[in-house]
Amino acid sequence: MTCSGEHGRALSAIVVDDERLARSDLISMLKEHEGIVVVGQAADTRAAGDLIAKLNPDVVFLDIQMPGESGFDLLDRMDIKSSIIFVTAYDEHAVRAFEVNALDYLLKPVSKERLASSVKRLLEPERGERGERGETAEKDRLRYDDSLFLRIDDGMKFLKVSTISAVRAAGDYTEVMTSGRQGGLTSKSMKEWEARLPPDRFCRIHRSTIINLECVERVEDRGNYTFDVFLRGMKEPFAMSRRYSAALKHRLE
């Protein structure tokens, strides 16, 4: 049996899968974990959307490939604040770009051992977000054409890496700035972003700023070895410190 969630409260869960047997098996296995209570199930994204809006669950176990609208489509059209655990028959490589930012993903058929690991990560969010899995995931760079699925502001959103214009520090958070106005605050650190973003397209110009080189419009010398970097679509320039100026000049040549 697994421990309960924060302050002893069991977390509410919804299981979404078009296969009745798959839903039944997963719900049966989840009953072995006292930290989670399944409060609903759905066979398609329409029903799932209604349940999520009504119950606001802590976590959604979400199948990806379903008739009609996919699990990705559901997440793309709804502002879902729940944690997401993908349940999929896709192989590991097919979900590489997404597993980095979803809480976890489970490959079908789901084993009790693998589910237990996922539930543990869910019930121990600090370890789940910054512990073993985060360290493992950070070893692989993202591609420029990858898509991210991550919590921005108060909801889970898809974000194409190629649309990121800049990332800058914002206290305990980072602000993602995009060309499509899909950005906002996220809990990812500057160190995480620098480790994940493709280095041939992104460059750090300040300890608090990473920019997309494709978006650079011009660089102006402010004197005293400091510069302003102007990005397309951004009204205000970004300051570049002397420490990073030589590297950026080399990259832009």
N, C-alpha and C positions, 0 to 999 in steps of 0.2 A: 504494500500500500504506500502511496506517495503522500507526503505532507500536504497540508492545505496551503492556500495562497496567503497573501499578505494579511497579517493580523488574524489568521485562522479562518478567513472567509473563503469558501469554495468559489472557484471561478466558473462563470457560466459559459457554456459552449454551444455552438450550432454546427451541425455536420451537414455539408452540402455535397451531394454526389448523385448522379442520375441512376446509378446502379443500386437497387434496393438491398441486395445482399452485402455490398461493400459498406453501405451505411450501417446496416445491422451489425456487421462484424466490428466496425470501428467503435460504435456505441457500446457494444458489449465489452470491448477491451477497455474503454474509458471508464466503465463502471468499477474497474479494479483500482482506480485512482481517486481517493477521497478528496483530493484537491480540486477536482473538476466535476461539475454537474452539467449534463447535456440537457438543455432547455428547449431544444427544437431541432428539426431536421427538414431538409428540402431536397427535392429531386431536380430542380432547375434553378436558374439564377433569378427568375421572376419571383418565385416563392421565397427564395433566399433573401432577396432584397427587402421584401415585406417583413420577413422575420427579423432581420437585422435592424430595420427602422423601428419596429415595435419593441424588441427585447433589448437592443443595444448590448449584445453579449461581450464578454471579455475576450473571447477568442473564437475564430471561425476556422474550422477544418474544411478547406475548400478544394474540391476537385478542379482540375484545370480544363480538361477536354470533356465537354458535354454537348449534346445536340443543341443547335441554335447558338445561343450566346455562351461564350467560354467563361471560365472563372476570371481570367484576365479582363474580359470585357466588363464583368460586374464591378470589379475594383476600379476600372477606369471611369465608370459613369457614376459611382457612388462615393460619397465622402465617408469612408468607413474608419471609425476610430478603434475598432477591435484589432487585436493582434491577429495575424494571419499565419496559418500553417498550411502550406500547400500539400495536397494529397494527389499524387499523379502516377500514371503509368509511363510517363516520359522517362527517358534515361537521364542520368545525371548531367550530361553535357547540354541537353536541351533546356535545362532550367538554370544553367550556371549564372546567367546574368541576373536572375531573380532571387536565387537562394541567398545571395549576399545580403539582401535587405529585408526579405520576409523573415519572420522569426525562425522558421525552419521549413523543411519540406520532407515529406514521407513518400517513398516509392512503394507502389503496389506490387504484390500484396504486402500490407503493413504487418510487420512482426511485432510481438509484444515487447521485445527488447528495444527495438527502435522507437516505438511509441513511448516507452518509459523514459528514454533519453530526451525525447522531445518535450514531454510533460515536465520533466525536471527543469529543462531550460525555461519553460513557460513560467513555472512557479518560483524560479530563482532568476528574476529579470536582470539583476546586476551582473551575475555570472553569465547569463545567456547573451547579453548584449556586448559584454566586454571581455568574456572569458575565453574558454577553449575554442569555441566555434569562431568567434571574431578573429582570434589570432590565426587560425587556420585559413579563414577566408581571405585575410589580408595578404596572403602570399601570392595571390593571382591578380594580375592587373586587369582592369576593364578594357574593353575595346571601345573605339570611338563610336561604333554603331550599336553598342549595347544599350539596353534600357535598364533603369534602376526601379525598384519598387521599394519605397521607403516612407517613413513617417515625416511629413512636412507640416509644420504648424500643428494642427490638431487632427489631421487625417492622413490616411495612407494614399500615396499617389504614385503614378508611373512618371518617370522622368528620363528622357533620352539624354545620354551623355553628351551628344553633339549639340544639344540646345543649351548647355551650361556655359554662360559667358564668364562668370567669376564666382569664386567662393571666398568669403571673408569671415574672420572671427567675429563672434557676437556674444561676448561673455562666456557662459558655459555652453553655448551653442555655436553653430556656424550658419551663416546666411547664404543660401544658394540663389544666385541671380541668373535668370535665363532669358533667352530671346523671346520665349513664348509666354512670359509672365506667369509661369507655373511655379516659380521659386518660393522660398520662405525659409523659416528656421527649422533646423534639424539637429539632432543630438550628436551627429558625427563630428569628430574633432578634425582640426586642420591636419593633424598627423595622419589620420585615417584617409582623408581625401587625397593627400599627397601620395600616400602609398597605393591608392587604388586607381587614380586617374591616369590615363595613358600619357607617359612623359613626353612623347613626341608631339602632343597637341596642347598640353597644359604646362604652365611654368609658374613658379612661385616668384613674386616680385617684392614681397614684403613678408615679414613674419606672420602677418595677419591677412595676407591676400594671395590667392592663386587665380591666374587668368587663363582663358582659352586663347591661344596664340592666333587662332583663326579669326578672332573678333577684334584684334588690335587694329586701330585706325591710324593712330600716330602716337609718337612719343615726344614730349617737349621737355627741354632742359630747364630746370628751375634754378640752376646754379648751386654751388656748394655740394656738388655730387648728388643732387637729388633730382628726380624726374617725375613728370606726370604722364601716366599712360591712359590714353583715351580709347575706349572700346565702342564699337558700333552699337547704337541703340541706348547708350548710357549717357545721361546728361553730365554727370560729374566724373572727372578723371580719378584714377587710382594712383596713390603715391607709391613710388618705387624707391626703395632705399639703395644706398651705394653698394651694399653687400651683394645685391642681386642684379645690378645694372649690367655688369659685364656679360653675365650669362644670358640675359635677355637680348642684348645687342648681338651676341653671337648667334642666337637662335633665329633672329629676324633677318640676318644677312643672307 
